[in-house]
Amino acid sequence: MSAGQHSAPAAGVRTRWRRWRRARPFTAGLLIALGGAEMLVTLRAPLGVLLHVGPQGLAAYLVPLVLVICGVLLITTPQQRVFYAVLSLVLGLVSWLTSNLGGFLIGMLLALVGGALAFAWTPVKRRAPRAGPAATPADTTPADTTLAGATPAGTAPGPREPVDGSAPTESLDALLSAEPGPARHTRAERG
């Protein structure tokens, strides 16, 4: 086999990976998870200066654990990115008090930068396929319009006429609040 045969599947895998990664706040989730993991590691470090606040340091373990979970959930469910971003920012600040000064400042900064990136991330909008050169209104013919009566690109549609030629249609609220019976214009004629 030649090198060209192996590069084609690898290029396809890289393209799919890149597309998947760009469809979610991957870097933000990774930074948040790394910040939480770093805080957990500093809690287990054999240093004599470690601080444990609360009953047996429960908050010291809970805050980084929730940060790791937020990072993973941010990658897997990007639809909830704003909630996870705000939660990560708040927990990153809380970690200063609970988790050894935020994992000796490194974990806290990773969580804060990741939360800010997640909050700023927006999904990629799909671009509409480009059409050929746009037709000018003078160049269009009746054949250029569609069956639905749409006007060619570049021209604004005119006002729509009622189908039966009567007065403009009533609003939905007026229709729902009206009593059942003959049409409104027939009641006015009787009256």
Residue, then its C-alpha position, 0 to 999 in steps of 0.5 A: m500500500s502506498a502512503g496516499q491510500h492511508s492518508a485519505p481515511a486519516a484526512g476523513v477522520r481528521t475532518r470529522w473530528r474537526r467538525w465535531r470539535r467546532a460544533r461545541p465549546f470544546t476548548a472551554g470544556l477542556l479548560i474547565a475539566l482541567g481546572g477541576a482536576e488540578m484542584l483535586v490533585t492539589l487536595r491530595a498533594p503531600l503538602g503541610v500547607l493544605l487548607h480544609v474548610g468545613p466538615q472534613g473538607l467536603a466542599a474542598y472535594l465537591v467544588p472541583l468534582v462539579l467543575v470536572i462534571c461541568g467541563v464534560l457536560l459542556i462538551t457533550t451537551p453544548q445546548q446548555r452552555v450558558f448554564y454550565a459557563v455561569l456555574s463554572l465561573v461561580l464555582g471557580l471563584v468559590s474554589w478560592l475559599t474551599s479548595n486550597l486557594g483555587g488549586f494554588l491559583i492555577g485551577m481557579l484561573l483555568a476554570l475562570v478562563g474556560g467559563a468565560l470561553a464557554f459563555a462567549w462561544t456561539p454555535v456555527k451558523r451554516r452558510a447558505p449555498r451561494a447562487g449564481p449572479a443575482a438578477t436585477p429587476a429589469d432583467t427578470t421575466p414572469a418566468d423568473t417568479t415561482l409558482a407561489g408568487a414570490t418575486p425575484a431576488g433583490t425586489a421587495p414583495g408588494p402588499r398581499e391582497p385578500v383572496d376573496g376581495s373582501a375587507p382585510t381579515e380579522s385578528l385571531d383575538a377578534l375571531l376567538s372572542a366573537e360569539p358563534g353565529p352568522a358572519r360579522h358583516t351580515r349581523a351589521e346589515r340586520g341591525 
